[in-house]
Amino acid sequence: MKLAVMTQPTFFVEEDKILSSLFDEGLDNLHLYKADASPMYSERLLTLLPNEYYSRITTHDNFYLKEEYNLRGIHIDDETTPAPKGYKGHISRTCTSLEHLKEAKKHADYVFLKYIFDSQTETGHTSSFTLDQLKEASRHGLIDRHVYALGGINLDNIRQVKDLGFGGIVIRGDLWNRFNIHQELDYHDIIDHFAKLRKAVG
């Protein structure tokens, strides 16, 4: 099973150091998610990272960054928005319903199925699926190696996600909630926890 990490939506002082350390620890799929932020700040963050890591980064916004920094690909945050005209590279998408999952998979290298469990970062966003619904989707081949579980994923439920047949998991809150961007400088808890997540994913 694959492990993807999504950034915090906001920028912060230690971010480039943390991301570089995560890459050093074996992170091979980072999703740069900076909703509504000026592209100038994303460019600055990228210039602070060693360029050998660019091929492991997928951008959710400002798709021109993909070409300018030779990133891995782009991510479209819904099931239906078409890719930019003429774009031929790596694409991933977010999907929030099982009904749209089959179609979304046709137009992406992989799909994030969102709100698997209660969100740890978005207040009020609870699980959208029952366990029985997910098992049924797995039995029918809807959930497979091209579908990554997003929403409330942590060490306690990775085994359950793996058993359902997901191809990967997306980690955000379980990682970033271990570091206060306004008060802390020591980010070893994040790196240590990432190592545990990698081990759990296998």
N, C-alpha and C positions, 0 to 999 in steps of 0.2 A: 504494500500500500504506500502511496506517495504522501509526502508532507509538504503543504504549502503554507506560507506565513503571509498574512496581510498586514500592511503597516497601519499605524495609528492614522486617523484622518487629519490630524494636526501635526505640524512640524515642531521639533523641540531640539534643544542644544546638543544633547548627547546622541542624537539619532544616527548620524553617520558612523559613529564609533560602535554602537550596538549592532547595526546592520553589518558592518565589516566583520565584527566578531562572530555573528551568526553565520555568515558566509564561510569564515575560517573553520567553524565547527561543522560544516557540511551542508548548510542550507543551499538547496539547488533550485528553489522556486519561490521567489519573493513577488508578491503583488503590491505594486505601488499604488495605493489608494489614498488620494488627497482630494476628496470631493470639494468642489467650489474654491479651491485654493488657486492662487496665481501660478501659472506655469513657471514663472521665474524662480519660485522657491523649489519646485521639483528639479529644475535644471541645476540649481545650486547644490541640492542634496546629491544629485548624480555625480557632479564634478568632484565631490568630496569622497566618493567611493572609488576604490581601485577599478580600473576599467575592465579588468579580467572578469569581473562579476556581472557586467552588463548583460551578458547572454543568459543570465539566470533571473532577469527582472522582466515582469509583464506590467505594463501601465494601464490603469483604468481610465485615465483622462489624458487630454493633450496628446493625441495619438502620434503627432509629428515627432515626439520624443523617441518613438520606436526606431525611426530611421536615423535621427540625428545622433543617437547614442548607441545604435546597433543593439537594441534591447531584444529580448526573446520574442515578445509579441504584444498584442493588445487584448484587453478584456472589456467586453460590452456588458453593462450592468442590467440587462434584461434579455428576454427570450427572442424578441422580434426585430429590434433595431438592426438594419443592414450594416454590414461592414463598410468602411469608407470605400468610395468608388476606386476601383483599380487595386485595392489592397489584396496581396496574395500570401501574406505571412501567417504566423501562428495566431489563432484566435481562441479565446475562451469566453464563456458567458455565465451569467447568473440566472437561475430559474427558481421560481417560488412555488411552482405547482407541479404535481405529477402529470396532470393533463397536458402540459406544454413541454414536458421533459423530452419526449421522443422527437419532437420537431426541433427543439433547441440543440439536441445532440447532432442533428444533421448538418448544422451550420457552425460547429465548433470542434476544436480538438479535444476539449473536455468542458464539462459544465459544473458549476457550483450549484448544488441543490440547497437552498437557504432555509433556515429556521428548522433544522433537524431537531434541536433541543432548544430550551429557553436561552435567549441571547444573554451573553455576559457583558455586552457593550451597549446594546440598544434597549433602553428602558421600555418595558411594556411589550416587547416582541417575544412572544412565547412560541413554543413548538407548533408548527403548522400540520404535523402529521402524527398519527398514532403509530405505535409499533406494528400493529397488524397491517396498516396501509403500506408501511415500508417493506415489510416482509412480502406482501403481495406484489409490490413493484419489483422486488428482487426476483421473485419466482418467475415473473413474466419478462425478465431481462431488461427492464427499464433501468434499474440500478446495476451498473457494471463498472468496468475499469475506467470508463470515460466520465464517470460521475463522482464528484468530490463532495463530501458532507461539510456543510457550513452552518454554524450557529450553535453555540453552547458546547463545542467540542473540548474535552479535557481528558486528563489521564484516566479518569474513572469510567468514561464511556467509549474510549477508543476500541476496546475489544468488541463491544456491541456493534459499532459502526463497521468494523472489519467483518464480523459475522454476517452482516446484511449484504456484503458484497460490494461496498463502495470501493472505488479505485484509489481514493485519497481522502485526506481531511484538510480543512482550512482552519488554521489557528489564528486567532486575534486576541480576544479578551483574556483567555487563559494564560497567554504570554505577557501581554502588555500591562495587565492589572498587577503585575509583580514589580512595577517600577513607577514611582511618582515623578512624572516629567517636570513638576514644578519644584520639587524639594530634594530629589536624590541625584547623586552622581555615580554611586556604586551600582553597577548593573549586573553584577555576577549572578544574582538570582535568576535573571532572564536567561543567561547563557546556560546555567546549570539545568534549568527547567527545560530548555530546548533539547539538551542532551537526553533527558528522560523521555521527552516526546519522540525523539528519533528512535530511541530504543524500543518504545512501545509500538511504534508503527512497524518496526522490523524492516 
